[in-house]
Amino acid sequence: MSDLRVALVGCGGSGTFYHAPAWFDIEGASLIAVCDIVEEKAKRIGEKYGAKVYTDLDRMLKVEKPDVLDVATKPPEHAPCVIKGLEAGCHVYCETPLATSSDEGKEMVKAAEKNGRFLGYNDNYRFAPHQSMLKKWIESGELGTPCLIVSTGHPWTYHHRVDLMLFFGGEISEVYAPKADPLPEEDGGGTRCTISTLKFENGMLGSLIGGGQSRNPKGGWVVFWPWHYGMQIIDYTGTNGRVVTYDIIGGLERYDREQRLIYKWEPTVGERRDFPYTWRLAIGAFAEAIMKEREPPVTGVDGVKSLLILEAIRESMEKNIPVKPKPYSP
C-alpha cells in the first residue's frame, strides 16, 4: 500500500498535542487534512503540518477521500463522526472512550463490518513499554496462575484502567462497586474515592481503586489524589510472582513468590518516557495494521467491552449490589 492519507477531525487538546504529532512521526503516513468546527483550531494544526483545513466533516471526506479518518472529538461526537468516516470508505481510528454507551459503540462496530473497514480504538495505555512487559510475562505463563490484580489511579484514568484490567485479566464475570458516601454540598459534593471489586472468568480477582473529585466553587473540579503516586499503579500477582507497574509510562518492579525483588526497569535518559509517546506507539500499531491490511491490535469491539464493564460498575453503584456485565454480542 502507498502512503496512508490521513484526515483528522477534532483539533482540541487531544488532536493537537497527541494525534497530529503521532501521525506526523509515522513513516508511510501523511496528515493531509484537519477539521474542526472552530476554524482557528484547525488552522493551528494545518499550518504546522501542511494539512488542508476544513470546518465541515462531510466536505472534507468528499473532497479529500482519505484512507484513514482519525476521530479526536469529544465523546458525544465520536459515533456520528466514526460512522460518517466508515460510510465514506475510510478506516477509522477513534479516541477513547469509544462512545457514550455500549449500544452506540455496537452501532459503530456494525458500520465497520457493513462497509468492510477497520475500526481502531485508542487505548494508548496498553502500549507503554512497562505494560507491554507485564503482558508478555502473563502470556508466557512466567507469573503462574493469575491470582489478583489491583489498579489504583487518578479518577480521570478510570476508563483506561478498565481496559487494562481486560487486557491483563481477560473477561470479567461480575463487578461490585459499593456506593461511596457523597461529600456535603458545602464541600463541593462528589465523592472522596471509589472502589470496585471484579471477578474474572479465569478465577482471578481484581480491584479498581480511584481517587475522588468534587466541584470547585470557583469553577472546575478538585481532585482527591496523592500526586506523588503518578497517575496510576498496576499490581499483578500470580502463583509464581508479582509485578508492579508505575504511572502511565514509567517504571516496573518484578518480585518472585518469596517477594524478593528480581528485576527492576526504568526508562533510561536516552529512552522516551513522555506521555505523548504512548499515542505514537498506539497510532503506529494501528497504521502498521492498516498498511498490512490486517485487523488492528485494539478494535472497536475492545472499546465496547470496556463500556459494558463501565455500565455494570455504574449499575452496581446505583443499586449497591453485585452485577454481572452484559456479554458482548454484535
C-alpha positions as a Markdown table, in Angstrom:
| # | Residue | x | y | z |
|---|---|---|---|---|
| 1 | Met | 0.0 | 0.0 | 0.0 |
| 2 | Ser | 1.2 | 3.5 | -0.7 |
| 3 | Asp | 1.4 | 6.2 | 2.0 |
| 4 | Leu | -1.7 | 6.3 | 4.1 |
| 5 | Arg | -3.6 | 9.6 | 3.5 |
| 6 | Val | -4.9 | 10.6 | 6.9 |
| 7 | Ala | -7.6 | 13.2 | 7.9 |
| 8 | Leu | -8.1 | 14.3 | 11.5 |
| 9 | Val | -11.4 | 15.6 | 12.9 |
| 10 | Gly | -11.2 | 17.2 | 16.3 |
| 11 | Cys | -8.5 | 19.8 | 16.8 |
| 12 | Gly | -8.7 | 20.4 | 20.6 |
| 13 | Gly | -6.1 | 19.3 | 23.1 |
| 14 | Ser | -6.0 | 15.6 | 22.2 |
| 15 | Gly | -5.9 | 16.2 | 18.4 |
| 16 | Thr | -3.3 | 19.0 | 18.7 |
| 17 | Phe | -0.9 | 17.5 | 21.2 |
| 18 | Tyr | -1.2 | 13.8 | 20.7 |
| 19 | His | -2.9 | 12.6 | 17.5 |
| 20 | Ala | -1.5 | 15.0 | 14.9 |
| 21 | Pro | 2.2 | 14.8 | 16.1 |
| 22 | Ala | 1.9 | 11.0 | 16.2 |
| 23 | Trp | 0.7 | 10.8 | 12.5 |
| 24 | Phe | 3.4 | 13.3 | 11.5 |
| 25 | Asp | 6.0 | 10.9 | 13.1 |
| 26 | Ile | 4.9 | 7.7 | 11.4 |
| 27 | Glu | 6.7 | 6.7 | 8.3 |
| 28 | Gly | 4.3 | 5.8 | 5.5 |
| 29 | Ala | 1.5 | 8.1 | 6.7 |
| 30 | Ser | 0.7 | 11.7 | 5.7 |
| 31 | Leu | -1.7 | 14.0 | 7.5 |
| 32 | Ile | -3.4 | 15.6 | 4.6 |
| 33 | Ala | -6.4 | 17.4 | 6.2 |
| 34 | Val | -7.8 | 18.5 | 9.5 |
| 35 | Cys | -11.3 | 19.5 | 10.6 |
| 36 | Asp | -12.8 | 21.4 | 13.5 |
| 37 | Ile | -16.0 | 23.5 | 13.9 |
| 38 | Val | -13.7 | 26.1 | 15.3 |
| 39 | Glu | -11.6 | 27.2 | 12.3 |
| 40 | Glu | -8.8 | 28.7 | 14.4 |
| 41 | Lys | -8.1 | 25.3 | 16.0 |
| 42 | Ala | -8.0 | 23.5 | 12.6 |
| 43 | Lys | -5.7 | 26.2 | 11.2 |
| 44 | Arg | -3.3 | 25.9 | 14.1 |
| 45 | Ile | -2.7 | 22.2 | 13.2 |
| 46 | Gly | -3.0 | 22.7 | 9.4 |
| 47 | Glu | -0.3 | 25.4 | 9.3 |
| 48 | Lys | 2.0 | 23.3 | 11.5 |
| 49 | Tyr | 1.8 | 20.1 | 9.4 |
| 50 | Gly | 0.9 | 21.4 | 6.0 |
| 51 | Ala | -2.6 | 19.9 | 6.0 |
| 52 | Lys | -5.7 | 21.4 | 4.4 |
| 53 | Val | -8.2 | 23.0 | 6.8 |
| 54 | Tyr | -11.9 | 22.3 | 6.9 |
| 55 | Thr | -14.8 | 23.1 | 9.3 |
| 56 | Asp | -17.2 | 20.6 | 7.7 |
| 57 | Leu | -16.5 | 16.9 | 8.1 |
| 58 | Asp | -18.8 | 15.8 | 5.2 |
| 59 | Arg | -17.0 | 18.2 | 2.8 |
| 60 | Met | -13.6 | 17.0 | 4.0 |
| 61 | Leu | -14.4 | 13.4 | 3.4 |
| 62 | Lys | -16.0 | 14.1 | 0.0 |
| 63 | Val | -13.1 | 16.3 | -1.3 |
| 64 | Glu | -10.1 | 14.5 | 0.2 |
| 65 | Lys | -11.2 | 10.9 | 0.2 |
| 66 | Pro | -8.7 | 9.9 | 2.9 |
| 67 | Asp | -7.7 | 6.3 | 3.6 |
| 68 | Val | -8.0 | 6.9 | 7.4 |
| 69 | Leu | -10.1 | 9.2 | 9.5 |
| 70 | Asp | -8.8 | 9.9 | 13.0 |
| 71 | Val | -11.6 | 11.0 | 15.3 |
| 72 | Ala | -10.3 | 13.0 | 18.2 |
| 73 | Thr | -13.5 | 15.0 | 19.1 |
| 74 | Lys | -15.3 | 14.9 | 22.4 |
| 75 | Pro | -17.0 | 11.6 | 23.2 |
| 76 | Pro | -20.6 | 12.7 | 22.2 |
| 77 | Glu | -19.4 | 13.3 | 18.7 |
| 78 | His | -17.5 | 10.0 | 18.3 |
| 79 | Ala | -20.3 | 7.9 | 16.9 |
| 80 | Pro | -21.6 | 10.2 | 14.2 |
| 81 | Cys | -18.0 | 11.1 | 13.1 |
| 82 | Val | -16.9 | 7.5 | 13.1 |
| 83 | Ile | -19.9 | 6.2 | 11.2 |
| 84 | Lys | -19.6 | 9.0 | 8.6 |
| 85 | Gly | -15.9 | 8.1 | 8.1 |
| 86 | Leu | -16.7 | 4.4 | 7.7 |
| 87 | Glu | -19.5 | 5.0 | 5.2 |
| 88 | Ala | -17.1 | 7.2 | 3.2 |
| 89 | Gly | -14.8 | 4.2 | 2.8 |
| 90 | Cys | -12.2 | 5.2 | 5.5 |
| 91 | His | -10.6 | 3.0 | 8.1 |
| 92 | Val | -11.2 | 4.9 | 11.3 |
| 93 | Tyr | -9.2 | 5.4 | 14.5 |
| 94 | Cys | -11.2 | 6.7 | 17.4 |
| 95 | Glu | -10.2 | 8.3 | 20.7 |
| 96 | Thr | -11.2 | 6.8 | 24.0 |
| 97 | Pro | -13.9 | 6.3 | 25.3 |
| 98 | Leu | -15.2 | 4.7 | 22.1 |
| 99 | Ala | -18.8 | 6.1 | 22.6 |
| 100 | Thr | -21.2 | 7.3 | 25.3 |
| 101 | Ser | -22.8 | 3.9 | 25.6 |
| 102 | Ser | -22.2 | 0.3 | 24.6 |
| 103 | Asp | -25.2 | 0.3 | 22.3 |
| 104 | Glu | -23.8 | 3.3 | 20.5 |
| 105 | Gly | -20.4 | 1.5 | 20.3 |
| 106 | Lys | -22.1 | -1.5 | 18.8 |
| 107 | Glu | -23.6 | 0.6 | 16.0 |
| 108 | Met | -20.1 | 1.8 | 15.2 |
| 109 | Val | -18.8 | -1.7 | 15.1 |
| 110 | Lys | -21.7 | -2.7 | 12.8 |
| 111 | Ala | -20.9 | 0.2 | 10.5 |
| 112 | Ala | -17.3 | -1.0 | 10.2 |
| 113 | Glu | -18.4 | -4.5 | 9.3 |
| 114 | Lys | -21.0 | -3.3 | 6.8 |
| 115 | Asn | -18.5 | -1.2 | 5.0 |
| 116 | Gly | -15.6 | -3.6 | 5.1 |
| 117 | Arg | -13.4 | -1.2 | 7.0 |
| 118 | Phe | -11.3 | -1.4 | 10.2 |
| 119 | Leu | -12.3 | 0.4 | 13.3 |
| 120 | Gly | -9.4 | 1.0 | 15.7 |
| 121 | Tyr | -9.8 | 2.2 | 19.3 |
| 122 | Asn | -7.2 | 4.3 | 21.1 |
| 123 | Asp | -6.2 | 2.7 | 24.3 |
| 124 | Asn | -2.7 | 4.0 | 24.4 |
| 125 | Tyr | -2.0 | 2.9 | 27.9 |
| 126 | Arg | -1.6 | -0.7 | 26.7 |
| 127 | Phe | 1.4 | 0.3 | 24.6 |
| 128 | Ala | 3.6 | 1.8 | 27.3 |
| 129 | Pro | 6.8 | -0.3 | 27.5 |
| 130 | His | 6.3 | -1.4 | 31.1 |
| 131 | Gln | 2.7 | -2.6 | 30.4 |
| 132 | Ser | 3.9 | -4.5 | 27.4 |
| 133 | Met | 6.5 | -6.3 | 29.5 |
| 134 | Leu | 3.8 | -7.3 | 32.0 |
| 135 | Lys | 1.5 | -8.6 | 29.2 |
| 136 | Lys | 4.4 | -10.6 | 27.8 |
| 137 | Trp | 5.1 | -12.3 | 31.2 |
| 138 | Ile | 1.4 | -13.1 | 31.7 |
| 139 | Glu | 1.0 | -14.6 | 28.2 |
| 140 | Ser | 4.2 | -16.7 | 28.6 |
| 141 | Gly | 3.0 | -18.2 | 31.9 |
| 142 | Glu | 6.1 | -17.0 | 33.8 |
| 143 | Leu | 4.0 | -15.5 | 36.5 |
| 144 | Gly | 2.0 | -18.7 | 37.1 |
| 145 | Thr | -1.8 | -18.9 | 37.6 |
| 146 | Pro | -3.4 | -15.5 | 37.8 |
| 147 | Cys | -4.5 | -14.6 | 41.4 |
| 148 | Leu | -5.0 | -10.8 | 41.9 |
| 149 | Ile | -4.8 | -7.5 | 40.0 |
| 150 | Val | -5.2 | -4.2 | 41.8 |
| 151 | Ser | -5.3 | -0.9 | 39.9 |
| 152 | Thr | -5.1 | 2.3 | 41.8 |
| 153 | Gly | -5.3 | 5.6 | 39.9 |
| 154 | His | -6.4 | 9.2 | 39.3 |
| 155 | Pro | -10.2 | 9.4 | 38.6 |
| 156 | Trp | -9.6 | 10.7 | 35.1 |
| 157 | Thr | -7.8 | 7.4 | 34.2 |
| 158 | Tyr | -10.7 | 5.2 | 35.1 |
| 159 | His | -11.9 | 4.1 | 31.7 |
| 160 | His | -8.3 | 3.4 | 30.6 |
| 161 | Arg | -7.7 | 1.3 | 33.7 |
| 162 | Val | -10.9 | -0.8 | 33.0 |
| 163 | Asp | -9.3 | -1.5 | 29.6 |
| 164 | Leu | -6.1 | -2.6 | 31.2 |
| 165 | Met | -8.0 | -4.9 | 33.5 |
| 166 | Leu | -9.5 | -6.6 | 30.5 |
| 167 | Phe | -6.1 | -6.6 | 28.7 |
| 168 | Phe | -4.3 | -8.3 | 31.6 |
| 169 | Gly | -7.0 | -10.4 | 33.1 |
| 170 | Gly | -9.4 | -11.3 | 30.3 |
| 171 | Glu | -13.2 | -11.4 | 30.5 |
| 172 | Ile | -14.9 | -10.1 | 33.7 |
| 173 | Ser | -17.9 | -12.0 | 35.0 |
| 174 | Glu | -19.0 | -9.9 | 38.0 |
| 175 | Val | -18.5 | -6.4 | 39.5 |
| 176 | Tyr | -19.4 | -4.9 | 42.8 |
| 177 | Ala | -19.0 | -1.2 | 43.4 |
| 178 | Pro | -20.3 | 0.0 | 46.8 |
| 179 | Lys | -21.6 | 3.5 | 46.6 |
| 180 | Ala | -19.3 | 5.9 | 48.2 |
| 181 | Asp | -20.6 | 8.4 | 50.8 |
| 182 | Pro | -21.0 | 11.7 | 48.9 |
| 183 | Leu | -19.3 | 14.8 | 50.2 |
| 184 | Pro | -21.6 | 17.6 | 51.6 |
| 185 | Glu | -22.7 | 20.1 | 49.1 |
| 186 | Glu | -20.9 | 22.9 | 51.0 |
| 187 | Asp | -17.7 | 20.9 | 50.3 |
| 188 | Gly | -18.5 | 20.7 | 46.6 |
| 189 | Gly | -20.4 | 17.4 | 46.5 |
| 190 | Gly | -18.8 | 14.5 | 44.7 |
| 191 | Thr | -17.0 | 11.6 | 46.4 |
| 192 | Arg | -13.8 | 11.0 | 48.4 |
| 193 | Cys | -12.9 | 7.9 | 46.5 |
| 194 | Thr | -14.3 | 4.9 | 44.5 |
| 195 | Ile | -13.6 | 1.2 | 44.7 |
| 196 | Ser | -14.9 | -1.7 | 42.5 |
| 197 | Thr | -14.2 | -5.4 | 43.0 |
| 198 | Leu | -14.0 | -7.6 | 40.0 |
| 199 | Lys | -14.3 | -11.3 | 39.3 |
| 200 | Phe | -12.7 | -12.7 | 36.2 |
| 201 | Glu | -13.8 | -15.7 | 34.2 |
| 202 | Asn | -10.3 | -17.3 | 34.8 |
| 203 | Gly | -10.9 | -17.2 | 38.6 |
| 204 | Met | -8.7 | -14.1 | 39.3 |
| 205 | Leu | -10.0 | -11.3 | 41.5 |
| 206 | Gly | -9.4 | -7.6 | 40.9 |
| 207 | Ser | -9.9 | -4.2 | 42.5 |
| 208 | Leu | -10.2 | -0.8 | 40.8 |
| 209 | Ile | -9.5 | 1.9 | 43.3 |
| 210 | Gly | -9.8 | 5.6 | 42.3 |
| 211 | Gly | -9.3 | 9.0 | 43.8 |
| 212 | Gly | -12.4 | 11.1 | 44.2 |
| 213 | Gln | -13.4 | 14.6 | 43.0 |
| 214 | Ser | -15.7 | 17.4 | 43.9 |
| 215 | Arg | -16.8 | 20.7 | 42.3 |
| 216 | Asn | -14.7 | 23.7 | 42.9 |
| 217 | Pro | -16.9 | 26.7 | 43.8 |
| 218 | Lys | -14.6 | 28.9 | 41.7 |
| 219 | Gly | -15.1 | 26.6 | 38.7 |
| 220 | Gly | -13.7 | 23.2 | 37.6 |
| 221 | Trp | -13.0 | 20.2 | 39.8 |
| 222 | Val | -11.0 | 19.5 | 42.9 |
| 223 | Val | -9.3 | 16.0 | 42.6 |
| 224 | Phe | -8.5 | 13.9 | 45.7 |
| 225 | Trp | -5.4 | 12.0 | 44.6 |
| 226 | Pro | -1.9 | 11.7 | 46.1 |
| 227 | Trp | 0.1 | 13.1 | 43.1 |
| 228 | His | 3.4 | 11.5 | 44.2 |
| 229 | Tyr | 1.9 | 8.2 | 43.1 |
| 230 | Gly | 1.8 | 9.4 | 39.4 |
| 231 | Met | -1.4 | 8.8 | 37.6 |
| 232 | Gln | -1.8 | 5.1 | 38.2 |
| 233 | Ile | -0.3 | 1.9 | 39.7 |
| 234 | Ile | -1.0 | -1.7 | 38.4 |
| 235 | Asp | -0.2 | -4.5 | 40.9 |
| 236 | Tyr | -0.5 | -8.0 | 39.3 |
| 237 | Thr | 0.0 | -11.2 | 41.4 |
| 238 | Gly | 0.3 | -14.8 | 40.1 |
| 239 | Thr | 1.3 | -18.0 | 41.8 |
| 240 | Asn | 4.9 | -17.5 | 40.6 |
| 241 | Gly | 5.4 | -13.9 | 41.4 |
| 242 | Arg | 4.2 | -10.3 | 41.4 |
| 243 | Val | 4.8 | -7.3 | 39.1 |
| 244 | Val | 4.1 | -3.6 | 39.9 |
| 245 | Thr | 4.0 | -1.0 | 37.1 |
| 246 | Tyr | 4.2 | 2.7 | 37.9 |
| 247 | Asp | 2.4 | 5.6 | 36.2 |
| 248 | Ile | 1.1 | 5.7 | 32.7 |
| 249 | Ile | 4.5 | 5.4 | 31.2 |
| 250 | Gly | 7.1 | 4.7 | 33.9 |
| 251 | Gly | 9.0 | 2.0 | 35.7 |
| 252 | Leu | 8.4 | -1.6 | 36.7 |
| 253 | Glu | 9.3 | -4.0 | 39.5 |
| 254 | Arg | 9.1 | -7.8 | 39.4 |
| 255 | Tyr | 9.2 | -10.0 | 42.6 |
| 256 | Asp | 9.4 | -13.8 | 42.9 |
| 257 | Arg | 7.0 | -15.8 | 45.0 |
| 258 | Glu | 9.0 | -15.1 | 48.2 |
| 259 | Gln | 8.6 | -11.3 | 47.5 |
| 260 | Arg | 12.3 | -10.8 | 46.6 |
| 261 | Leu | 12.9 | -8.1 | 44.0 |
| 262 | Ile | 14.4 | -9.9 | 41.0 |
| 263 | Tyr | 14.0 | -7.3 | 38.3 |
| 264 | Lys | 13.6 | -3.6 | 38.1 |
| 265 | Trp | 13.2 | -1.5 | 35.0 |
| 266 | Glu | 13.2 | 2.3 | 34.4 |
| 267 | Pro | 13.4 | 4.1 | 31.1 |
| 268 | Thr | 16.9 | 5.5 | 30.7 |
| 269 | Val | 17.8 | 9.1 | 29.9 |
| 270 | Gly | 18.1 | 8.1 | 26.3 |
| 271 | Glu | 14.7 | 6.4 | 26.1 |
| 272 | Arg | 11.4 | 8.2 | 25.6 |
| 273 | Arg | 9.0 | 8.2 | 28.6 |
| 274 | Asp | 6.8 | 11.2 | 27.8 |
| 275 | Phe | 3.1 | 10.7 | 27.8 |
| 276 | Pro | 2.6 | 11.6 | 24.1 |
| 277 | Tyr | 4.8 | 8.7 | 23.2 |
| 278 | Thr | 2.0 | 6.2 | 24.2 |
| 279 | Trp | -0.1 | 7.8 | 21.4 |
| 280 | Arg | 2.8 | 7.4 | 18.9 |
| 281 | Leu | 3.0 | 3.7 | 19.8 |
| 282 | Ala | -0.7 | 3.1 | 19.7 |
| 283 | Ile | -1.4 | 5.0 | 16.5 |
| 284 | Gly | 1.7 | 3.5 | 15.0 |
| 285 | Ala | 0.4 | 0.0 | 15.7 |
| 286 | Phe | -2.9 | 0.9 | 14.1 |
| 287 | Ala | -1.2 | 2.4 | 11.0 |
| 288 | Glu | 1.0 | -0.7 | 10.6 |
| 289 | Ala | -2.0 | -3.0 | 10.7 |
| 290 | Ile | -3.8 | -0.9 | 8.0 |
| 291 | Met | -0.8 | -0.9 | 5.8 |
| 292 | Lys | -0.6 | -4.6 | 6.1 |
| 293 | Glu | -4.3 | -5.0 | 5.6 |
| 294 | Arg | -4.9 | -6.8 | 8.9 |
| 295 | Glu | -7.0 | -6.2 | 11.9 |
| 296 | Pro | -5.7 | -3.5 | 14.3 |
| 297 | Pro | -4.4 | -4.7 | 17.7 |
| 298 | Val | -7.1 | -2.7 | 19.6 |
| 299 | Thr | -10.5 | -2.6 | 17.9 |
| 300 | Gly | -14.0 | -1.2 | 18.3 |
| 301 | Val | -15.0 | -4.4 | 19.9 |
| 302 | Asp | -12.5 | -3.8 | 22.7 |
| 303 | Gly | -14.0 | -0.4 | 23.2 |
| 304 | Val | -17.5 | -1.8 | 23.5 |
| 305 | Lys | -16.3 | -4.4 | 26.0 |
| 306 | Ser | -14.8 | -1.6 | 28.2 |
| 307 | Leu | -18.1 | 0.3 | 28.0 |
| 308 | Leu | -20.1 | -2.8 | 29.1 |
| 309 | Ile | -17.9 | -3.1 | 32.2 |
| 310 | Leu | -18.2 | 0.6 | 33.0 |
| 311 | Glu | -22.0 | 0.3 | 32.6 |
| 312 | Ala | -22.1 | -2.7 | 35.0 |
| 313 | Ile | -20.0 | -0.7 | 37.6 |
| 314 | Arg | -22.4 | 2.2 | 37.3 |
| 315 | Glu | -25.4 | -0.1 | 37.8 |
| 316 | Ser | -23.7 | -1.7 | 40.8 |
| 317 | Met | -23.1 | 1.8 | 42.4 |
| 318 | Glu | -26.7 | 2.8 | 41.9 |
| 319 | Lys | -28.2 | -0.4 | 43.2 |
| 320 | Asn | -25.5 | -1.3 | 45.7 |
| 321 | Ile | -25.4 | -4.9 | 44.6 |
| 322 | Pro | -23.1 | -7.2 | 42.6 |
| 323 | Val | -23.8 | -7.0 | 38.8 |
| 324 | Lys | -22.9 | -9.4 | 36.0 |
| 325 | Pro | -21.8 | -7.4 | 33.0 |
| 326 | Lys | -23.7 | -8.0 | 29.8 |
| 327 | Pro | -21.7 | -10.2 | 27.5 |
| 328 | Tyr | -20.6 | -8.7 | 24.2 |
| 329 | Ser | -22.8 | -9.6 | 21.3 |
| 330 | Pro | -22.9 | -7.8 | 17.9 |
